[in-house]
Amino acid sequence: MNKGGNAGPLSEMFQRLLDTYGPQGWWPAESRFEMIAGAILTQAAAWRNVELALDNLRSAGINTWPAVDALPTGTLAELVRPSGYYNAKARKLKAFAAHVCEGYGGDLDRMFASDTETLRRELLGIYGIGPETADDILVYAAGKPSFVIDAYTIRILKRVGLAPVERDNYDGWQRLFHAGIPADAQVYNEFHALLDRHHKVACAKNAPRCHDCCLMDICATGTAAVVSSPVL
């Protein structure tokens, strides 16, 4: 995707963020197993704590879904304790493992062979997998185009001045991206990662740094901030 006179606002945002930060190389995991486990463990947890839990799994030699399926739930809970809510998250990991093992003999390639819509419905039917986690798995592990919506993404777009035509909920925000960005798993991957990076660098929840923001001139909040506090 390149900038151009006919580029829509989301395409313009994507290109500016990419020009500013460069490719992000997401997801931060060593394997599809760790990516999916991380997507489940990061629910209501800081990523640094998820990394500690993944380190525990790695050290214990738990690096496949059949291995998770065979592990007692209590033992798994202790391994993922650093991620918080460890008993609930152990049950979620076990549910995903059981689904893959019972339905596909532990083979993710077989599971991911379905089309995006079918696979997303299937993922949402697994205990502990909500829309954001399902889309994380689709984009980062399965390579399917299903845009991930998180709190950072919604906050940035609201500040820019974009909003869903329909309801202000997960599906509404996702439809906004799907309508504005061609269905490309790599672009969805990169855009979501860039929005996360932009949140950390410039568009924090409190005290956003608008003056140095690469989106400032196309952002309603940034433009208002500059007008209200001009540089003398």
C-alpha positions as a Markdown table, in Angstrom:
| # | Residue | x | y | z |
|---|---|---|---|---|
| 1 | Met | 0.0 | 0.0 | 0.0 |
| 2 | Asn | 1.4 | 3.3 | -1.1 |
| 3 | Lys | 0.3 | 6.9 | -0.5 |
| 4 | Gly | -1.6 | 8.5 | -3.3 |
| 5 | Gly | -4.1 | 11.1 | -4.0 |
| 6 | Asn | -7.0 | 8.7 | -3.8 |
| 7 | Ala | -5.8 | 6.9 | -0.6 |
| 8 | Gly | -8.5 | 6.6 | 2.1 |
| 9 | Pro | -7.8 | 7.8 | 5.7 |
| 10 | Leu | -6.9 | 4.3 | 6.9 |
| 11 | Ser | -4.5 | 3.7 | 4.0 |
| 12 | Glu | -2.9 | 7.1 | 4.7 |
| 13 | Met | -2.6 | 6.3 | 8.4 |
| 14 | Phe | -1.0 | 3.0 | 7.6 |
| 15 | Gln | 1.6 | 4.4 | 5.3 |
| 16 | Arg | 2.5 | 7.2 | 7.6 |
| 17 | Leu | 3.0 | 4.8 | 10.5 |
| 18 | Leu | 5.0 | 2.5 | 8.4 |
| 19 | Asp | 7.2 | 5.3 | 7.1 |
| 20 | Thr | 7.8 | 6.5 | 10.7 |
| 21 | Tyr | 8.4 | 3.2 | 12.5 |
| 22 | Gly | 9.2 | 0.7 | 9.8 |
| 23 | Pro | 8.1 | -3.0 | 9.8 |
| 24 | Gln | 7.5 | -4.3 | 13.3 |
| 25 | Gly | 8.1 | -8.0 | 12.8 |
| 26 | Trp | 5.1 | -9.2 | 14.8 |
| 27 | Trp | 4.1 | -11.5 | 16.6 |
| 28 | Pro | 6.8 | -11.5 | 19.2 |
| 29 | Ala | 7.0 | -15.3 | 19.6 |
| 30 | Glu | 9.3 | -18.2 | 18.5 |
| 31 | Ser | 6.7 | -20.5 | 17.1 |
| 32 | Arg | 3.0 | -20.7 | 16.2 |
| 33 | Phe | 2.5 | -22.6 | 19.5 |
| 34 | Glu | 4.0 | -19.7 | 21.5 |
| 35 | Met | 2.0 | -17.2 | 19.4 |
| 36 | Ile | -1.3 | -18.8 | 20.2 |
| 37 | Ala | -0.4 | -19.5 | 23.8 |
| 38 | Gly | 0.7 | -15.9 | 24.1 |
| 39 | Ala | -2.6 | -14.6 | 22.6 |
| 40 | Ile | -4.5 | -16.5 | 25.3 |
| 41 | Leu | -2.2 | -15.6 | 28.1 |
| 42 | Thr | -2.0 | -11.9 | 27.3 |
| 43 | Gln | -5.7 | -11.5 | 28.2 |
| 44 | Ala | -5.7 | -8.9 | 31.0 |
| 45 | Ala | -1.9 | -9.2 | 31.3 |
| 46 | Ala | 1.2 | -7.2 | 30.4 |
| 47 | Trp | 3.3 | -8.8 | 27.8 |
| 48 | Arg | 6.4 | -8.9 | 30.0 |
| 49 | Asn | 4.4 | -11.3 | 32.3 |
| 50 | Val | 3.3 | -13.4 | 29.4 |
| 51 | Glu | 6.9 | -13.8 | 28.4 |
| 52 | Leu | 7.7 | -15.1 | 31.8 |
| 53 | Ala | 4.9 | -17.7 | 31.5 |
| 54 | Leu | 6.1 | -18.7 | 28.0 |
| 55 | Asp | 9.7 | -19.0 | 29.4 |
| 56 | Asn | 8.3 | -21.5 | 32.0 |
| 57 | Leu | 6.5 | -23.5 | 29.3 |
| 58 | Arg | 9.7 | -23.5 | 27.2 |
| 59 | Ser | 11.9 | -24.6 | 30.1 |
| 60 | Ala | 9.4 | -27.4 | 30.9 |
| 61 | Gly | 9.5 | -28.7 | 27.3 |
| 62 | Ile | 5.9 | -27.8 | 26.7 |
| 63 | Asn | 6.0 | -26.5 | 23.1 |
| 64 | Thr | 3.1 | -28.4 | 21.3 |
| 65 | Trp | -0.6 | -28.7 | 21.8 |
| 66 | Pro | -0.5 | -32.4 | 22.4 |
| 67 | Ala | 2.0 | -31.7 | 25.2 |
| 68 | Val | -0.5 | -29.2 | 26.7 |
| 69 | Asp | -3.3 | -31.7 | 26.3 |
| 70 | Ala | -1.4 | -34.3 | 28.2 |
| 71 | Leu | -0.4 | -32.0 | 31.1 |
| 72 | Pro | -2.5 | -31.9 | 34.3 |
| 73 | Thr | -4.4 | -28.6 | 34.6 |
| 74 | Gly | -2.8 | -27.8 | 37.9 |
| 75 | Thr | 0.7 | -28.3 | 36.6 |
| 76 | Leu | 0.0 | -26.1 | 33.6 |
| 77 | Ala | -1.5 | -23.4 | 35.9 |
| 78 | Glu | 1.7 | -23.2 | 37.9 |
| 79 | Leu | 3.7 | -22.8 | 34.7 |
| 80 | Val | 1.6 | -19.9 | 33.5 |
| 81 | Arg | 1.2 | -18.3 | 37.0 |
| 82 | Pro | 3.2 | -15.1 | 36.0 |
| 83 | Ser | 0.5 | -14.2 | 33.5 |
| 84 | Gly | -2.2 | -13.8 | 36.2 |
| 85 | Tyr | -5.6 | -15.5 | 36.4 |
| 86 | Tyr | -3.5 | -18.6 | 35.9 |
| 87 | Asn | -6.1 | -21.2 | 36.8 |
| 88 | Ala | -8.6 | -19.7 | 34.2 |
| 89 | Lys | -5.9 | -19.4 | 31.6 |
| 90 | Ala | -4.7 | -23.0 | 32.1 |
| 91 | Arg | -8.3 | -24.1 | 31.4 |
| 92 | Lys | -8.4 | -22.0 | 28.3 |
| 93 | Leu | -5.1 | -23.4 | 27.1 |
| 94 | Lys | -6.4 | -26.9 | 27.8 |
| 95 | Ala | -9.6 | -26.2 | 25.9 |
| 96 | Phe | -7.6 | -25.1 | 22.8 |
| 97 | Ala | -5.3 | -28.0 | 23.0 |
| 98 | Ala | -8.2 | -30.5 | 23.3 |
| 99 | His | -9.9 | -28.9 | 20.3 |
| 100 | Val | -6.8 | -29.2 | 18.1 |
| 101 | Cys | -5.9 | -32.7 | 19.3 |
| 102 | Glu | -9.4 | -34.2 | 19.1 |
| 103 | Gly | -10.4 | -32.5 | 15.9 |
| 104 | Tyr | -7.1 | -32.4 | 14.0 |
| 105 | Gly | -4.7 | -34.8 | 15.7 |
| 106 | Gly | -2.7 | -31.8 | 17.0 |
| 107 | Asp | -2.0 | -30.5 | 13.5 |
| 108 | Leu | -2.5 | -26.8 | 13.2 |
| 109 | Asp | -2.1 | -26.9 | 9.4 |
| 110 | Arg | -5.2 | -29.1 | 9.1 |
| 111 | Met | -7.1 | -26.8 | 11.4 |
| 112 | Phe | -6.0 | -23.6 | 9.6 |
| 113 | Ala | -6.9 | -25.0 | 6.2 |
| 114 | Ser | -10.4 | -23.6 | 6.5 |
| 115 | Asp | -11.4 | -20.3 | 5.0 |
| 116 | Thr | -11.2 | -17.2 | 7.2 |
| 117 | Glu | -14.9 | -16.9 | 8.1 |
| 118 | Thr | -15.3 | -20.6 | 8.9 |
| 119 | Leu | -12.1 | -20.7 | 11.0 |
| 120 | Arg | -13.1 | -17.6 | 12.9 |
| 121 | Arg | -16.5 | -19.1 | 13.9 |
| 122 | Glu | -14.7 | -22.3 | 15.0 |
| 123 | Leu | -12.2 | -20.4 | 17.1 |
| 124 | Leu | -15.0 | -18.4 | 18.8 |
| 125 | Gly | -16.6 | -21.7 | 19.7 |
| 126 | Ile | -13.6 | -22.7 | 21.8 |
| 127 | Tyr | -13.8 | -21.9 | 25.5 |
| 128 | Gly | -11.8 | -18.8 | 26.4 |
| 129 | Ile | -11.4 | -17.5 | 22.8 |
| 130 | Gly | -13.1 | -14.1 | 22.3 |
| 131 | Pro | -13.0 | -11.9 | 19.2 |
| 132 | Glu | -9.6 | -10.2 | 19.8 |
| 133 | Thr | -7.9 | -13.5 | 20.7 |
| 134 | Ala | -9.5 | -15.2 | 17.7 |
| 135 | Asp | -8.3 | -12.5 | 15.3 |
| 136 | Asp | -4.8 | -12.6 | 16.9 |
| 137 | Ile | -4.7 | -16.3 | 16.0 |
| 138 | Leu | -6.1 | -15.8 | 12.6 |
| 139 | Val | -3.7 | -13.0 | 11.5 |
| 140 | Tyr | -0.5 | -14.0 | 13.3 |
| 141 | Ala | -0.7 | -17.8 | 13.4 |
| 142 | Ala | -2.9 | -18.7 | 10.5 |
| 143 | Gly | -2.1 | -15.9 | 8.1 |
| 144 | Lys | -5.7 | -15.1 | 7.5 |
| 145 | Pro | -7.0 | -11.5 | 6.9 |
| 146 | Ser | -9.1 | -10.6 | 10.0 |
| 147 | Phe | -8.2 | -7.3 | 11.6 |
| 148 | Val | -7.4 | -7.3 | 15.3 |
| 149 | Ile | -9.2 | -4.6 | 17.3 |
| 150 | Asp | -7.9 | -3.6 | 20.7 |
| 151 | Ala | -8.2 | -0.7 | 23.1 |
| 152 | Tyr | -5.1 | 1.1 | 21.5 |
| 153 | Thr | -6.6 | 0.9 | 18.0 |
| 154 | Ile | -10.0 | 2.3 | 19.1 |
| 155 | Arg | -8.4 | 5.1 | 21.1 |
| 156 | Ile | -6.1 | 6.2 | 18.2 |
| 157 | Leu | -8.9 | 6.1 | 15.6 |
| 158 | Lys | -11.3 | 8.1 | 17.9 |
| 159 | Arg | -8.7 | 10.7 | 18.4 |
| 160 | Val | -8.0 | 10.9 | 14.7 |
| 161 | Gly | -11.8 | 11.4 | 14.2 |
| 162 | Leu | -12.8 | 8.1 | 12.6 |
| 163 | Ala | -15.6 | 5.9 | 13.9 |
| 164 | Pro | -17.7 | 3.0 | 12.7 |
| 165 | Val | -20.8 | 3.7 | 10.6 |
| 166 | Glu | -22.6 | 1.1 | 12.7 |
| 167 | Arg | -22.3 | 0.3 | 16.4 |
| 168 | Asp | -19.3 | 1.3 | 18.5 |
| 169 | Asn | -18.4 | -2.3 | 19.3 |
| 170 | Tyr | -15.8 | -4.8 | 18.3 |
| 171 | Asp | -17.6 | -5.9 | 15.1 |
| 172 | Gly | -18.3 | -2.3 | 14.1 |
| 173 | Trp | -14.6 | -1.3 | 14.4 |
| 174 | Gln | -13.5 | -4.4 | 12.5 |
| 175 | Arg | -15.9 | -3.7 | 9.7 |
| 176 | Leu | -14.5 | -0.2 | 9.4 |
| 177 | Phe | -11.0 | -1.6 | 8.8 |
| 178 | His | -12.2 | -4.3 | 6.5 |
| 179 | Ala | -14.1 | -1.7 | 4.4 |
| 180 | Gly | -11.1 | 0.7 | 4.3 |
| 181 | Ile | -8.2 | -1.7 | 3.9 |
| 182 | Pro | -8.0 | -4.5 | 1.2 |
| 183 | Ala | -8.1 | -8.0 | 2.8 |
| 184 | Asp | -4.4 | -8.8 | 3.1 |
| 185 | Ala | -3.1 | -10.7 | 6.2 |
| 186 | Gln | 0.3 | -9.1 | 6.0 |
| 187 | Val | -1.1 | -5.6 | 5.9 |
| 188 | Tyr | -3.5 | -6.3 | 8.8 |
| 189 | Asn | -0.6 | -7.8 | 10.7 |
| 190 | Glu | 1.6 | -4.8 | 10.2 |
| 191 | Phe | -1.0 | -2.2 | 10.7 |
| 192 | His | -2.1 | -3.6 | 14.0 |
| 193 | Ala | 1.5 | -3.8 | 15.2 |
| 194 | Leu | 2.2 | -0.2 | 14.1 |
| 195 | Leu | -0.9 | 1.0 | 16.0 |
| 196 | Asp | 0.5 | -0.7 | 19.1 |
| 197 | Arg | 3.9 | 0.9 | 18.5 |
| 198 | His | 2.3 | 4.3 | 18.0 |
| 199 | His | 0.4 | 4.0 | 21.2 |
| 200 | Lys | 3.6 | 3.4 | 23.1 |
| 201 | Val | 5.6 | 6.2 | 21.3 |
| 202 | Ala | 3.1 | 9.0 | 20.9 |
| 203 | Cys | -0.6 | 8.3 | 21.5 |
| 204 | Ala | -0.7 | 7.2 | 25.1 |
| 205 | Lys | -3.9 | 7.0 | 27.1 |
| 206 | Asn | -2.9 | 10.0 | 29.1 |
| 207 | Ala | -0.9 | 13.0 | 27.9 |
| 208 | Pro | -0.5 | 12.1 | 24.2 |
| 209 | Arg | 2.5 | 13.7 | 22.5 |
| 210 | Cys | 0.7 | 15.4 | 19.7 |
| 211 | His | 3.3 | 17.9 | 18.6 |
| 212 | Asp | 5.7 | 15.2 | 17.4 |
| 213 | Cys | 3.1 | 12.8 | 16.0 |
| 214 | Cys | 3.3 | 11.7 | 12.4 |
| 215 | Leu | -0.5 | 11.8 | 12.2 |
| 216 | Met | -0.9 | 15.2 | 13.7 |
| 217 | Asp | -2.1 | 17.1 | 10.6 |
| 218 | Ile | -4.8 | 14.5 | 9.9 |
| 219 | Cys | -5.8 | 14.0 | 13.5 |
| 220 | Ala | -8.7 | 16.0 | 15.0 |
| 221 | Thr | -7.2 | 15.7 | 18.5 |
| 222 | Gly | -3.7 | 16.6 | 17.4 |
| 223 | Thr | -4.8 | 19.6 | 15.4 |
| 224 | Ala | -6.9 | 20.9 | 18.2 |
| 225 | Ala | -4.0 | 20.5 | 20.6 |
| 226 | Val | -1.7 | 22.5 | 18.5 |
| 227 | Val | -4.2 | 25.3 | 17.9 |
| 228 | Ser | -4.9 | 25.5 | 21.7 |
| 229 | Ser | -1.3 | 25.7 | 22.6 |
| 230 | Pro | 0.7 | 27.3 | 19.7 |
| 231 | Val | 4.5 | 27.1 | 19.8 |
| 232 | Leu | 5.8 | 30.7 | 20.4 |
